[in-house]
Amino acid sequence: MTGGRCELDAVIIGSGFSGSLLARILCTRGWRVVLVDRGQHPRFAVGESTTPIADLLLAELASTYQLQDVAPLACYGKWKQHSPHITCGLKRGFSYYQHERGLPFSDDDQHSRSWLVAASSEDYWSDTHWLRSSVDQFFVGGAVAAGVSLRERTQVIAAEFCARRQRWTLQLQSDEEKSGRCEPLQCRWLIDASGGAEVVSRLVGNPRDDDCMLTRTQAVWGHFEGVSDFRPQAAAGDPFAGDHSAQHHLTGDGWCWMLRMDNGITSVGLVQPADSAGQHERRSADNAVSLRQRLADWPELSELMRQAVLVAPPGGLQSSSRLSRCRRRAAGAGWILLPQSCGFVDPLHSTGIAHSLSGVSRIAAALLTEETQSCSAMLQQYASDVPAEIYWIDQLVAACYSALPSFSAFQAACALYFLAAIGFEQTLVGHSGGSGWGAGFLQCCDMDLREIVQQAGRSLQECSSSADKLEWAGWLRQRISTRDTAGLLDPANRNRVAHTAAPKHAAFWS
Ligand SMILES: Cc1cc2nc3c(=O)[nH]c(=O)nc-3n(C[C@H](O)[C@H](O)[C@H](O)COP(=O)(O)OP(=O)(O)OC[C@H]3O[C@@H](n4cnc5c(N)ncnc54)[C@H](O)[C@@H]3O)c2cc1C
């Protein structure tokens, strides 16, 4: 401490891309920021498939805060041109394949067992898969170059907030100091970017509020070399080659993702319903079971993995118990949570990176506003908006799992997400930063869409057979027909949707 002034403006816990980017932005505006991480870069992280929304938010952040080196990461072509040393993969859109237990994958002329939804019309402008060890290292390097003080292999072990002085006193402990010596720090803001570790909620007693969440899934994942090609070329009428997408291989009640990076690594994960009984006990034993063994009932998937070698994380496959979670508030007296520290739903629809970047955008706008009153009003809004957004994503995702194993019903449920995404993309394309997003993140406050989603969710619960689900899919197609301008469910498109995203980069790179 010097005089009555706080030593630091902010301590941010977690140096993933979201914590690092926020730290850098605050630092470039004169804030004194310490970034704390219990790990050390480069390190493995899951959560790699971006979307047009994520790219638009990244482009907007780069433009608003003049982060010249960040801007190219908002689309594949510019990324490869300007930042080839950072590893990514090409993502032209989402692809879905319905596998049958015990049989090789097969399809027909109508593509009734596959669905390709393009997000971009060409490789250059397309989205990307982020190899997070490489991407996060880039972001943390940018933060350090901007003047952020990085403390790796360090944790906050105690935190006390003085409401009168509006400041935190923190105790930091690094791995080297495990003997007991702690470093005291004082700061105005404590910001949580620790993701699922939820460090700040635990420190401040921000309770869980997720019994109501509908999505109940768990996952196991890792990075592999030697995963075989599945659809390396686009067939006639396909908007893209299936391997240049976020691949969703549906396996009855769950799905397997495959995200191919340009350096030969493929991120592979399996998402299944969470079983509550004995889950934790079984998890460590489960880790020894290879993904190929888990996929043994789906011969083509098992074949894709036949020569695959696990290369990360170093400890072997990673797994989770129930993924969905949510804390009550995303901000309080002196503390703020990045969206992923407040909650998460599931990898389906790849909402995580976009949600995290939306948090960086909103927190930076609030903290850098000149007036204290506007700052607290913006943070109050953020505190309740983020959990509401998580519950909204939960509804969009849960409907898809309820629709399984019917492929048609699954597609219809996914279309609800795509309507939300397309609506929000259009908002972002016309947006110049900072002043609210109309219907909110992912159209969370679009009351018409909410009503459709709720109605769809309720009526889906009443379906007891595949025939019921098929009928439900037909009903939903009719129900959203006037909104489905992209032709997501239009039978004439034969499950090939050519281009859904708004011309995303026009707004930033004209
Ligand atoms: C299985 C799975 C699949 C996913 N797939 C996708 C996807 O395809 N697309 C997508 O958009 N999103 C996906 N997500 C979500 C995505 O992972 C998150 O949005 C993203 O990781 C959030 O980044 P972050 O920087 O906020 O936090 P993280 O990446 O979680 O980084 C948190 C950092 O905090 C550090 N930390 C943790 N605890 C402490 C502590 N006690 N003290 C100090 N530091 C600490 C960690 O070391 C880490 O560096 C997925 C999530 C899961 C679980």
The ligand as an SDF file (V2000), in Angstrom:
LIG
                    3D

 53 58  0  0  0  0  0  0  0  0999 V2000
  -15.8270  -30.8780  -22.0220 C   0  0  0  0  0  0  0  0  0  0  0  0
  -15.9300  -29.4390  -22.4630 C   0  0  0  0  0  0  0  0  0  0  0  0
  -15.9570  -29.1330  -23.8120 C   0  0  0  0  0  0  0  0  0  0  0  0
  -16.0850  -27.8190  -24.2270 C   0  0  0  0  0  0  0  0  0  0  0  0
  -16.1390  -27.5310  -25.5540 N   0  0  0  0  0  0  0  0  0  0  0  0
  -16.2960  -26.2610  -25.9550 C   0  0  0  0  0  0  0  0  0  0  0  0
  -16.3150  -25.9300  -27.3390 C   0  0  0  0  0  0  0  0  0  0  0  0
  -16.1390  -26.7770  -28.2030 O   0  0  0  0  0  0  0  0  0  0  0  0
  -16.4890  -24.6300  -27.6860 N   0  0  0  0  0  0  0  0  0  0  0  0
  -16.6430  -23.6630  -26.7520 C   0  0  0  0  0  0  0  0  0  0  0  0
  -16.8570  -22.5040  -27.1260 O   0  0  0  0  0  0  0  0  0  0  0  0
  -16.5670  -23.9330  -25.4360 N   0  0  0  0  0  0  0  0  0  0  0  0
  -16.4010  -25.2040  -25.0210 C   0  0  0  0  0  0  0  0  0  0  0  0
  -16.2900  -25.4730  -23.6970 N   0  0  0  0  0  0  0  0  0  0  0  0
  -16.2540  -24.3500  -22.7570 C   0  0  0  0  0  0  0  0  0  0  0  0
  -14.8250  -23.7700  -22.6790 C   0  0  0  0  0  0  0  0  0  0  0  0
  -13.9850  -24.7530  -22.1600 O   0  0  0  0  0  0  0  0  0  0  0  0
  -14.8020  -22.5230  -21.8170 C   0  0  0  0  0  0  0  0  0  0  0  0
  -15.6610  -21.5890  -22.3650 O   0  0  0  0  0  0  0  0  0  0  0  0
  -13.4210  -21.9050  -21.7310 C   0  0  0  0  0  0  0  0  0  0  0  0
  -12.4600  -22.8160  -21.3260 O   0  0  0  0  0  0  0  0  0  0  0  0
  -13.4680  -20.7520  -20.7760 C   0  0  0  0  0  0  0  0  0  0  0  0
  -12.1910  -20.1860  -20.7730 O   0  0  0  0  0  0  0  0  0  0  0  0
  -11.6710  -19.3880  -19.5350 P   0  0  0  0  0  0  0  0  0  0  0  0
  -10.4530  -18.6570  -19.9350 O   0  0  0  0  0  0  0  0  0  0  0  0
  -12.7750  -18.5600  -18.9540 O   0  0  0  0  0  0  0  0  0  0  0  0
  -11.3670  -20.4930  -18.4260 O   0  0  0  0  0  0  0  0  0  0  0  0
  -10.4420  -21.7750  -18.4820 P   0  0  0  0  0  0  0  0  0  0  0  0
  -10.0310  -22.1090  -19.8300 O   0  0  0  0  0  0  0  0  0  0  0  0
  -11.1740  -22.8250  -17.7010 O   0  0  0  0  0  0  0  0  0  0  0  0
   -9.1580  -21.3320  -17.6780 O   0  0  0  0  0  0  0  0  0  0  0  0
   -9.1810  -21.2790  -16.2830 C   0  0  0  0  0  0  0  0  0  0  0  0
   -7.7790  -21.0110  -15.7830 C   0  0  0  0  0  0  0  0  0  0  0  0
   -7.8730  -20.8680  -14.3620 O   0  0  0  0  0  0  0  0  0  0  0  0
   -6.8050  -21.5610  -13.7560 C   0  0  0  0  0  0  0  0  0  0  0  0
   -7.2250  -21.9470  -12.4070 N   0  0  0  0  0  0  0  0  0  0  0  0
   -8.1160  -22.8860  -12.0520 C   0  0  0  0  0  0  0  0  0  0  0  0
   -8.2010  -22.9400  -10.7140 N   0  0  0  0  0  0  0  0  0  0  0  0
   -7.3540  -22.0170  -10.2260 C   0  0  0  0  0  0  0  0  0  0  0  0
   -6.9990  -21.5970   -8.9150 C   0  0  0  0  0  0  0  0  0  0  0  0
   -7.5270  -22.1780   -7.8190 N   0  0  0  0  0  0  0  0  0  0  0  0
   -6.1060  -20.5990   -8.7680 N   0  0  0  0  0  0  0  0  0  0  0  0
   -5.5440  -20.0280   -9.8660 C   0  0  0  0  0  0  0  0  0  0  0  0
   -5.8290  -20.3960  -11.1230 N   0  0  0  0  0  0  0  0  0  0  0  0
   -6.7310  -21.3690  -11.2990 C   0  0  0  0  0  0  0  0  0  0  0  0
   -6.5560  -22.7630  -14.6600 C   0  0  0  0  0  0  0  0  0  0  0  0
   -5.2370  -23.2440  -14.5120 O   0  0  0  0  0  0  0  0  0  0  0  0
   -6.8110  -22.1630  -16.0440 C   0  0  0  0  0  0  0  0  0  0  0  0
   -5.6330  -21.6650  -16.6390 O   0  0  0  0  0  0  0  0  0  0  0  0
  -16.1610  -26.7890  -23.2570 C   0  0  0  0  0  0  0  0  0  0  0  0
  -16.1040  -27.0940  -21.9010 C   0  0  0  0  0  0  0  0  0  0  0  0
  -15.9980  -28.4170  -21.5090 C   0  0  0  0  0  0  0  0  0  0  0  0
  -15.9590  -28.7120  -20.0290 C   0  0  0  0  0  0  0  0  0  0  0  0
  1  2  1  0
  2  3  1  0
  2 52  2  0
  3  4  2  0
  4  5  1  0
  4 50  1  0
  5  6  2  0
  6  7  1  0
  6 13  1  0
  7  8  2  0
  7  9  1  0
  9 10  1  0
 10 11  2  0
 10 12  1  0
 12 13  2  0
 13 14  1  0
 14 15  1  0
 14 50  1  0
 15 16  1  0
 16 17  1  0
 16 18  1  0
 18 19  1  0
 18 20  1  0
 20 21  1  0
 20 22  1  0
 22 23  1  0
 23 24  1  0
 24 25  2  0
 24 26  1  0
 24 27  1  0
 27 28  1  0
 28 29  2  0
 28 30  1  0
 28 31  1  0
 31 32  1  0
 32 33  1  0
 33 34  1  0
 33 48  1  0
 34 35  1  0
 35 36  1  0
 35 46  1  0
 36 37  1  0
 36 45  1  0
 37 38  2  0
 38 39  1  0
 39 40  1  0
 39 45  2  0
 40 41  1  0
 40 42  2  0
 42 43  1  0
 43 44  2  0
 44 45  1  0
 46 47  1  0
 46 48  1  0
 48 49  1  0
 50 51  2  0
 51 52  1  0
 52 53  1  0
M  END
$$$$
